[in-house]
Amino acid sequence: MGKAPHTPLGEMYESHIQMILDQDIEGLLNQYTDDALLISSFLKRPVYYKGQEQLREHFQGILGIKGLEVDLAFWAETEDPATLMIVEAIKMQTESGVADMRFADSWVLRDGKIAIHFAGMVQYPDGSIA
């Protein structure tokens, strides 16, 4: 698949990735509702971020990403309610070298903003599988 489709959610996703690359925390936070919930599996256990302040904390940790490459393997979206489910192959530069990962992310939107974000890492940089 490679890239997001030319739909409103596809454009929102592409903007989301670009804001990560641009280290634009305010732009990222603006994509989320004030009471948004992000559930992350980055640490191989569930970590919950609720509301703008905790989301800011989460995004601080990912803004140092260098050389990010995203290849979409799966894309599914609905309009009403607005939802998104994707599987991504991610490659990025880390202090230890190149890291290859796979994510399965899902968004649930409310009023055009992300209200729930399941940020599921399914293949970790060390090659292990969730």
KOLMIKOL-321091 format. One record per residue: residue in one letter; x, z, y of N, C-alpha, C, O in turn. Coordinates in Angstrom, 1 decimal. Atoms other than C-alpha are relative to their C-alpha. Example, Ala and Ser with C-alpha at 12.3 -4.5 7.8 and 13.67 -1.06 7.14 Angstrom:
BEGIN
NODE | type | n.X | n.Z | n.Y | ca.X | ca.Z | ca.Y | c.X | c.Z | c.Y | o.X | o.Z | o.Y
NODE | a | 0.9 | 0.0 | -1.2 | 12.3 | 7.8 | -4.5 | 0.9 | 0.0 | 1.2 | 1.9 | 0.7 | 1.2
NODE | s | -0.9 | 0.0 | -1.1 | 13.7 | 7.1 | -1.1 | -0.8 | 0.8 | 1.1 | -0.3 | 0.9 | 2.2
REM end
This chain:
BEGIN
NODE | type | n.X | n.Z | n.Y | ca.X | ca.Z | ca.Y | c.X | c.Z | c.Y | o.X | o.Z | o.Y
NODE | m | 0.8 | 0.0 | -1.2 | 0.0 | 0.0 | 0.0 | 0.9 | 0.0 | 1.3 | 0.7 | -0.9 | 2.1
NODE | g | -1.0 | 0.0 | -1.1 | 2.7 | 1.0 | 2.5 | -0.5 | 0.7 | 1.2 | 0.0 | 1.7 | 1.6
NODE | k | 0.4 | -0.5 | -1.3 | 0.9 | 1.5 | 5.8 | -1.5 | 0.4 | 0.0 | -2.3 | -0.1 | -0.9
NODE | a | 1.4 | -0.3 | -0.2 | -2.4 | 3.0 | 7.0 | -0.8 | -1.2 | 0.4 | -0.3 | -2.1 | 1.0
NODE | p | 0.8 | 1.1 | -0.4 | -5.3 | 0.7 | 7.4 | -0.4 | 0.0 | 1.5 | -0.2 | 1.1 | 2.1
NODE | h | 0.4 | 0.0 | -1.4 | -6.6 | -0.4 | 10.8 | -1.4 | 0.5 | 0.2 | -2.3 | -0.2 | 0.4
NODE | t | 1.3 | -0.7 | -0.2 | -9.4 | 2.1 | 11.1 | 0.3 | 1.2 | 0.9 | 1.5 | 1.5 | 1.2
NODE | p | -0.2 | -1.2 | -0.9 | -9.9 | 5.1 | 13.5 | 0.9 | 1.1 | -0.7 | 1.8 | 1.6 | -0.1
NODE | l | -0.8 | -1.0 | 0.7 | -8.5 | 7.5 | 10.8 | 1.5 | -0.6 | -0.3 | 2.4 | 0.2 | -0.2
NODE | g | -1.3 | 0.6 | 0.2 | -5.6 | 5.1 | 10.1 | 0.8 | 0.1 | 1.2 | 2.0 | 0.4 | 1.2
NODE | e | -0.7 | -0.1 | -1.3 | -4.7 | 5.0 | 13.8 | 0.4 | 1.5 | 0.3 | 1.4 | 1.8 | 0.8
NODE | m | -0.2 | -1.4 | -0.2 | -5.0 | 8.8 | 13.9 | 1.2 | 0.5 | -0.8 | 2.1 | 1.2 | -0.4
NODE | y | -1.1 | -0.4 | 0.9 | -2.7 | 9.2 | 10.9 | 1.4 | -0.6 | 0.5 | 2.4 | 0.1 | 0.6
NODE | e | -1.2 | 0.6 | -0.6 | -0.1 | 6.7 | 12.4 | 0.5 | 0.8 | 1.2 | 1.7 | 1.0 | 1.4
NODE | s | -0.3 | -0.8 | -1.2 | -0.2 | 8.7 | 15.6 | 0.6 | 1.3 | -0.4 | 1.5 | 1.8 | 0.2
NODE | h | -0.5 | -1.2 | 0.5 | 0.3 | 11.9 | 13.7 | 1.4 | -0.1 | -0.5 | 2.2 | 0.8 | -0.1
NODE | i | -1.3 | 0.2 | 0.5 | 3.4 | 10.6 | 12.0 | 1.0 | -0.2 | 1.2 | 2.1 | 0.3 | 1.3
NODE | q | -0.9 | 0.3 | -1.1 | 4.8 | 9.3 | 15.3 | 0.2 | 1.2 | 0.8 | 1.3 | 1.4 | 1.4
NODE | m | -0.2 | -1.3 | -0.7 | 4.2 | 12.7 | 17.0 | 1.0 | 0.9 | -0.7 | 1.7 | 1.6 | 0.0
NODE | i | -1.0 | -0.7 | 0.8 | 6.2 | 14.3 | 14.2 | 1.4 | -0.5 | 0.4 | 2.3 | 0.3 | 0.7
NODE | l | -1.2 | 0.6 | -0.4 | 9.0 | 11.9 | 14.9 | 0.5 | 0.2 | 1.4 | 1.6 | 0.4 | 1.7
NODE | d | -0.2 | -0.3 | -1.4 | 8.7 | 12.4 | 18.6 | 0.2 | 1.4 | 0.4 | 0.4 | 1.8 | 1.5
NODE | q | -0.1 | -1.5 | -0.2 | 8.7 | 16.2 | 18.2 | -1.0 | 0.4 | 1.1 | -0.8 | 1.3 | 1.9
NODE | d | 1.1 | -0.3 | -1.0 | 5.4 | 16.3 | 20.2 | -1.0 | 1.0 | -0.6 | -2.0 | 0.6 | -1.1
NODE | i | 0.9 | -1.0 | 0.5 | 3.9 | 19.6 | 19.2 | -1.3 | 0.0 | 0.7 | -2.3 | 0.2 | 0.0
NODE | e | 1.3 | -0.1 | -0.7 | 1.3 | 19.6 | 21.9 | -0.9 | -1.2 | -0.5 | -2.1 | -0.9 | -0.6
NODE | g | 0.8 | 1.1 | 0.5 | 0.1 | 16.1 | 20.8 | -0.6 | 0.3 | -1.4 | -1.7 | 0.0 | -1.7
NODE | l | 0.4 | -0.3 | 1.3 | 0.0 | 17.3 | 17.2 | -1.2 | 1.0 | 0.0 | -2.2 | 0.9 | -0.6
NODE | l | 1.1 | -1.1 | -0.1 | -2.0 | 20.5 | 18.1 | -1.3 | -0.6 | 0.5 | -2.3 | -0.1 | 0.2
NODE | n | 1.2 | 0.6 | -0.6 | -4.4 | 18.3 | 20.1 | -0.8 | -0.7 | -1.1 | -2.0 | -1.0 | -0.9
NODE | q | 0.8 | 0.6 | 1.1 | -5.4 | 16.6 | 16.8 | -0.8 | 1.0 | -0.8 | -1.6 | 0.5 | -1.6
NODE | y | 0.6 | -1.0 | 0.8 | -6.6 | 19.9 | 15.4 | -1.0 | 0.8 | 0.8 | -0.9 | 0.9 | 2.0
NODE | t | 0.9 | -0.8 | -0.7 | -9.6 | 22.0 | 16.2 | 0.6 | 1.4 | 0.3 | 1.7 | 1.7 | -0.2
NODE | d | -0.5 | -1.3 | -0.3 | -9.0 | 25.4 | 17.8 | 0.1 | 1.0 | -1.1 | 1.0 | 1.8 | -1.2
NODE | d | 0.1 | -0.9 | 1.1 | -9.9 | 27.2 | 14.6 | 0.5 | -0.7 | -1.3 | 0.1 | -0.3 | -2.4
NODE | a | -0.4 | 0.8 | 1.2 | -8.2 | 24.7 | 12.2 | 0.7 | 0.9 | -1.0 | 1.3 | 1.9 | -0.7
NODE | l | -0.7 | -0.7 | 1.2 | -6.9 | 25.8 | 8.8 | 0.9 | -1.1 | -0.6 | 0.4 | -2.2 | -1.0
NODE | l | -1.0 | 0.8 | 0.7 | -3.8 | 24.2 | 7.3 | 0.5 | 0.8 | -1.2 | 1.0 | 1.9 | -1.0
NODE | i | -0.5 | -0.7 | 1.2 | -3.0 | 25.1 | 3.7 | 1.2 | -0.8 | -0.5 | 1.0 | -2.0 | -0.8
NODE | s | -1.3 | 0.7 | 0.3 | 0.6 | 24.2 | 2.8 | 0.5 | 0.5 | -1.4 | 0.4 | 1.7 | -1.7
NODE | s | -0.7 | -0.4 | 1.3 | 2.3 | 24.1 | -0.6 | 1.5 | -0.3 | 0.1 | 2.2 | -0.4 | -0.9
NODE | f | -1.4 | 0.3 | -0.2 | 5.8 | 23.4 | 0.9 | 0.9 | 1.0 | -0.7 | 2.0 | 0.7 | -1.1
NODE | l | -0.8 | -1.1 | 0.5 | 7.1 | 26.8 | -0.3 | -0.3 | 0.3 | -1.5 | 0.1 | 1.3 | -2.0
NODE | k | 0.4 | -0.2 | 1.4 | 5.7 | 26.3 | -3.9 | -0.9 | 1.1 | -0.2 | -1.1 | 1.6 | -1.4
NODE | r | 1.1 | -1.0 | 0.0 | 3.0 | 28.8 | -3.1 | -0.9 | -0.3 | 1.2 | -0.4 | -0.9 | 2.1
NODE | p | 0.9 | 0.3 | -1.2 | 0.0 | 28.6 | -0.8 | 0.4 | 0.8 | 1.2 | 0.6 | 2.0 | 1.2
NODE | v | -0.3 | -0.7 | -1.3 | 0.8 | 29.4 | 2.8 | -1.2 | -0.5 | 0.9 | -1.4 | -1.7 | 1.0
NODE | y | 1.2 | 0.3 | -0.8 | -2.2 | 29.5 | 5.2 | 0.3 | 0.1 | 1.5 | 0.9 | 1.2 | 1.9
NODE | y | -0.2 | 0.0 | -1.4 | -2.0 | 28.6 | 8.9 | -1.4 | -0.1 | 0.6 | -2.1 | -1.2 | 0.4
NODE | k | 1.4 | 0.0 | -0.6 | -5.2 | 29.4 | 10.9 | 0.1 | 0.1 | 1.5 | 0.7 | 1.0 | 2.1
NODE | g | 0.0 | 0.0 | -1.4 | -5.7 | 28.5 | 14.5 | 1.3 | -0.6 | 0.6 | 2.3 | -0.9 | -0.1
NODE | q | -1.0 | 0.7 | -0.7 | -3.5 | 26.9 | 17.1 | 1.4 | 0.7 | 0.0 | 2.4 | 0.0 | -0.1
NODE | e | -1.3 | -0.7 | 0.0 | -0.8 | 29.6 | 17.3 | 0.7 | -0.1 | -1.3 | 1.9 | -0.3 | -1.3
NODE | q | -0.7 | 0.1 | 1.3 | -0.1 | 29.6 | 13.6 | 0.3 | -1.5 | -0.3 | 1.4 | -1.7 | -1.0
NODE | l | -0.4 | 1.4 | 0.2 | -0.2 | 25.8 | 13.5 | 1.3 | -0.4 | 0.8 | 2.1 | -1.1 | 0.3
NODE | r | -1.2 | 0.2 | -0.7 | 2.4 | 25.8 | 16.2 | 1.2 | 0.4 | -0.7 | 2.2 | -0.2 | -0.8
NODE | e | -1.1 | -0.6 | 0.8 | 4.6 | 28.0 | 14.0 | 0.3 | -1.0 | -1.1 | 1.5 | -1.3 | -1.4
NODE | h | -0.2 | 1.0 | 1.1 | 4.1 | 25.5 | 11.1 | 0.8 | -1.2 | 0.5 | 1.7 | -1.7 | -0.1
NODE | f | -0.6 | 1.3 | -0.5 | 5.0 | 22.4 | 13.2 | 1.4 | 0.2 | 0.5 | 2.2 | -0.7 | 0.5
NODE | q | -1.4 | -0.3 | -0.5 | 8.1 | 24.1 | 14.7 | 0.9 | -0.3 | -1.2 | 2.1 | -0.7 | -1.0
NODE | g | -0.9 | 0.2 | 1.2 | 9.5 | 24.0 | 11.1 | 0.2 | -1.4 | -0.4 | 1.1 | -1.6 | -1.2
NODE | i | -0.2 | 1.4 | 0.5 | 9.0 | 20.3 | 10.6 | 0.4 | -1.0 | 1.1 | 0.6 | -2.1 | 0.8
NODE | l | -0.3 | 0.9 | -1.1 | 9.9 | 18.9 | 14.0 | 1.5 | -0.4 | 0.0 | 1.8 | -1.3 | 0.7
NODE | g | -1.4 | 0.4 | 0.1 | 13.6 | 18.7 | 13.1 | 0.3 | -1.1 | -1.0 | 1.4 | -1.5 | -1.3
NODE | i | -0.1 | 1.1 | 1.0 | 12.9 | 15.9 | 10.6 | 0.8 | -1.2 | 0.6 | 0.5 | -1.6 | 1.7
NODE | k | -0.8 | 1.2 | -0.4 | 15.4 | 13.0 | 10.9 | -0.2 | -1.1 | -1.1 | -0.3 | -0.8 | -2.3
NODE | g | 0.0 | 1.2 | 0.9 | 15.2 | 9.5 | 9.4 | -1.3 | 0.0 | -0.9 | -1.1 | -0.4 | -2.1
NODE | l | 1.2 | 0.0 | 0.8 | 11.6 | 9.9 | 8.2 | -0.5 | -1.4 | -0.4 | -0.7 | -2.2 | 0.5
NODE | e | 0.7 | 1.2 | 0.5 | 10.2 | 7.1 | 6.1 | -1.2 | 0.4 | -0.9 | -1.1 | 1.2 | -1.7
NODE | v | 1.3 | -0.3 | 0.7 | 6.6 | 7.1 | 4.8 | -0.5 | -1.2 | -0.6 | -0.6 | -2.3 | 0.0
NODE | d | 0.6 | 1.1 | 0.8 | 5.2 | 4.9 | 2.1 | -1.3 | 0.5 | -0.6 | -1.3 | 1.4 | -1.5
NODE | l | 1.3 | -0.4 | 0.5 | 1.5 | 5.3 | 1.5 | -0.3 | -0.6 | -1.4 | -0.2 | -1.8 | -1.5
NODE | a | 0.3 | 0.4 | 1.3 | 0.7 | 5.1 | -2.2 | -1.5 | -0.1 | -0.2 | -2.0 | -0.8 | -1.1
NODE | f | 1.4 | -0.1 | 0.2 | -3.0 | 5.9 | -1.9 | -0.7 | 0.4 | 1.3 | -0.2 | 1.2 | 2.1
NODE | w | 0.8 | -0.3 | -1.2 | -5.6 | 6.0 | 0.9 | -1.5 | 0.0 | -0.3 | -2.0 | -1.0 | -0.9
NODE | a | 1.5 | -0.1 | 0.2 | -9.3 | 7.1 | 0.8 | -0.5 | 0.7 | 1.3 | 0.0 | 1.7 | 1.6
NODE | e | 0.6 | -0.7 | -1.1 | -11.4 | 7.9 | 3.8 | -1.6 | -0.2 | 0.0 | -2.1 | -1.2 | -0.6
NODE | t | 1.5 | 0.1 | -0.2 | -15.1 | 8.5 | 4.6 | -0.3 | 0.2 | 1.5 | 0.5 | 0.7 | 2.2
NODE | e | 0.4 | -0.1 | -1.4 | -16.9 | 8.3 | 7.9 | -0.9 | 1.2 | 0.4 | -0.7 | 1.8 | 1.4
NODE | d | 1.0 | -1.1 | -0.3 | -19.7 | 10.9 | 7.7 | -0.3 | 0.8 | -1.2 | -1.1 | 0.5 | -2.0
NODE | p | -1.0 | -0.6 | -1.0 | -18.3 | 13.4 | 7.3 | 1.3 | -0.7 | -0.1 | 1.6 | -1.3 | -1.1
NODE | a | -1.3 | 0.7 | -0.1 | -14.9 | 12.1 | 8.4 | 1.0 | 0.8 | -0.9 | 1.3 | 2.0 | -0.6
NODE | t | -1.0 | -0.6 | 0.9 | -12.4 | 12.9 | 5.6 | 1.1 | -1.0 | -0.3 | 0.8 | -2.3 | -0.2
NODE | l | -1.1 | 0.9 | 0.3 | -9.1 | 11.5 | 4.6 | 0.8 | 0.6 | -1.2 | 1.0 | 1.8 | -1.3
NODE | m | -0.8 | -0.4 | 1.1 | -7.2 | 11.7 | 1.3 | 1.1 | -1.0 | -0.2 | 0.9 | -2.2 | -0.3
NODE | i | -1.1 | 0.9 | 0.1 | -3.7 | 10.2 | 1.0 | 1.1 | 0.6 | -1.0 | 1.1 | 1.8 | -1.2
NODE | v | -1.2 | -0.3 | 0.8 | -0.7 | 10.2 | -1.3 | 1.2 | -0.8 | 0.7 | 1.1 | -2.0 | 0.8
NODE | e | -1.2 | 0.6 | -0.7 | 2.7 | 9.6 | 0.4 | 1.3 | 0.2 | -0.7 | 1.5 | 1.3 | -1.3
NODE | a | -1.4 | -0.1 | 0.4 | 6.2 | 8.9 | -0.7 | 0.8 | 0.2 | 1.3 | 0.7 | -0.7 | 2.1
NODE | i | -0.7 | -0.3 | -1.2 | 8.4 | 10.5 | 1.9 | 1.5 | 0.1 | -0.3 | 2.0 | 0.6 | -1.3
NODE | k | -1.4 | 0.0 | 0.1 | 12.1 | 10.0 | 2.4 | 0.5 | 0.5 | 1.4 | 0.1 | 0.0 | 2.4
NODE | m | -0.6 | -0.4 | -1.3 | 14.1 | 11.9 | 5.1 | 1.4 | 0.6 | -0.2 | 1.8 | 0.9 | -1.3
NODE | q | -1.4 | -0.5 | 0.0 | 17.6 | 13.0 | 6.0 | -0.1 | 1.6 | 0.2 | -0.8 | 2.1 | 1.1
NODE | t | -0.2 | -1.4 | -0.2 | 18.4 | 16.7 | 5.5 | 1.4 | 0.4 | 0.1 | 2.3 | -0.5 | 0.0
NODE | e | -1.4 | -0.5 | -0.1 | 21.5 | 18.8 | 5.9 | 0.8 | -0.3 | -1.3 | 2.0 | -0.5 | -1.4
NODE | s | -0.6 | 0.2 | 1.3 | 22.1 | 18.3 | 2.1 | 0.0 | -1.4 | -0.4 | 0.6 | -1.8 | -1.5
NODE | g | 0.1 | 1.4 | 0.3 | 21.5 | 14.6 | 2.2 | -1.4 | -0.5 | 0.1 | -2.2 | 0.1 | 0.7
NODE | v | 1.4 | 0.6 | 0.0 | 18.5 | 12.4 | 1.6 | -0.9 | 0.7 | -1.0 | -0.5 | 1.1 | -2.1
NODE | a | 1.0 | -0.7 | 0.8 | 15.4 | 14.1 | 0.3 | -1.1 | -1.0 | -0.3 | -1.7 | -1.6 | 0.7
NODE | d | 1.2 | 0.8 | 0.4 | 12.7 | 12.2 | -1.6 | -1.1 | 1.0 | -0.5 | -0.9 | 1.8 | -1.4
NODE | m | 1.1 | -0.9 | 0.3 | 9.3 | 13.9 | -1.8 | -1.3 | -0.8 | -0.2 | -1.3 | -2.0 | 0.3
NODE | r | 1.3 | 0.6 | 0.1 | 5.7 | 13.1 | -2.6 | -1.0 | 1.1 | 0.5 | -0.9 | 2.2 | 0.2
NODE | f | 1.1 | -0.9 | -0.6 | 2.7 | 14.6 | -0.7 | -1.3 | -0.6 | -0.4 | -1.5 | -1.8 | -0.6
NODE | a | 1.4 | 0.3 | 0.1 | -1.0 | 14.6 | -1.4 | -0.7 | 0.8 | 1.1 | -1.0 | 2.0 | 0.9
NODE | d | 0.6 | -0.7 | -1.1 | -2.6 | 15.4 | 1.9 | -1.5 | -0.4 | 0.1 | -1.9 | -1.5 | -0.3
NODE | s | 1.4 | 0.3 | -0.3 | -6.3 | 15.7 | 2.8 | -0.4 | 0.6 | 1.3 | 0.1 | 1.7 | 1.6
NODE | w | 0.5 | -0.5 | -1.2 | -8.0 | 16.1 | 6.1 | -1.5 | 0.0 | 0.0 | -2.2 | -0.8 | -0.6
NODE | v | 1.4 | 0.0 | -0.2 | -11.5 | 17.2 | 6.9 | -0.2 | 0.1 | 1.5 | 0.4 | 1.1 | 2.1
NODE | l | 0.1 | 0.0 | -1.4 | -12.5 | 16.4 | 10.5 | -1.3 | 0.5 | 0.5 | -2.3 | 0.4 | -0.2
NODE | r | 1.2 | -0.4 | -0.7 | -15.0 | 17.9 | 12.9 | 0.1 | -0.4 | 1.4 | 1.1 | -0.1 | 2.1
NODE | d | 0.0 | 0.5 | -1.4 | -15.8 | 16.3 | 16.2 | 1.3 | -0.8 | 0.3 | 1.8 | -0.7 | 1.4
NODE | g | -1.1 | 0.8 | -0.3 | -12.9 | 13.9 | 15.8 | 1.4 | 0.7 | -0.1 | 2.4 | 0.0 | 0.1
NODE | k | -1.2 | -0.8 | 0.2 | -10.3 | 16.6 | 15.1 | 0.1 | 0.6 | -1.4 | -0.9 | 0.8 | -2.0
NODE | i | -0.3 | -0.6 | 1.3 | -8.7 | 18.0 | 12.0 | -0.4 | 1.4 | 0.0 | 0.1 | 2.3 | 0.7
NODE | a | 0.5 | -1.4 | 0.1 | -10.6 | 21.2 | 11.0 | 0.7 | 0.6 | -1.2 | 1.0 | 1.8 | -1.2
NODE | i | -0.7 | -0.5 | 1.2 | -9.0 | 21.6 | 7.5 | 1.0 | -1.1 | -0.4 | 0.7 | -2.3 | -0.5
NODE | h | -1.1 | 0.9 | 0.4 | -5.7 | 20.1 | 6.4 | 0.7 | 0.6 | -1.2 | 1.3 | 1.7 | -1.2
NODE | f | -0.7 | -0.4 | 1.2 | -4.5 | 20.4 | 2.8 | 1.3 | -0.7 | 0.0 | 1.3 | -2.0 | -0.2
NODE | a | -1.3 | 0.6 | 0.0 | -0.8 | 19.7 | 3.0 | 0.7 | 0.3 | -1.3 | 1.4 | 1.3 | -1.5
NODE | g | -0.4 | -0.2 | 1.3 | 0.1 | 19.3 | -0.6 | 1.3 | -0.7 | -0.4 | 1.3 | -1.9 | -0.6
NODE | m | -1.2 | 0.6 | 0.5 | 3.7 | 18.7 | -1.6 | -0.1 | 0.0 | -1.6 | -0.2 | 1.1 | -2.2
NODE | v | 0.1 | 0.1 | 1.4 | 3.6 | 17.5 | -5.2 | 1.4 | -0.4 | -0.7 | 1.5 | -0.1 | -1.9
NODE | q | -1.4 | 0.1 | 0.5 | 7.3 | 16.5 | -5.6 | 0.9 | 0.5 | 1.1 | 0.9 | 0.0 | 2.2
NODE | y | -0.8 | -0.6 | -1.0 | 9.8 | 18.7 | -3.9 | 1.4 | -0.7 | 0.1 | 1.7 | -1.5 | -0.7
NODE | p | -1.3 | 0.6 | -0.2 | 13.2 | 17.7 | -2.5 | 1.0 | 0.2 | -1.1 | 1.9 | -0.7 | -1.3
NODE | d | -0.9 | -0.2 | 1.2 | 14.9 | 19.1 | -5.6 | -0.4 | -0.8 | -1.2 | 0.3 | -0.7 | -2.2
NODE | g | 0.5 | 0.8 | 1.1 | 12.9 | 16.7 | -7.7 | -1.0 | 0.7 | -0.9 | -1.6 | 0.0 | -1.7
NODE | s | 1.0 | -0.7 | 0.9 | 10.7 | 19.4 | -9.3 | -1.4 | -0.5 | 0.5 | -1.6 | -0.9 | 1.6
NODE | i | 1.4 | 0.4 | -0.2 | 7.0 | 18.6 | -9.6 | -0.9 | 1.3 | 0.1 | -0.7 | 2.2 | -0.7
NODE | a | 1.0 | -1.2 | -0.1 | 4.2 | 21.0 | -8.5 | -0.9 | 0.0 | -1.2 | -1.7 | 0.9 | -1.3
REM end
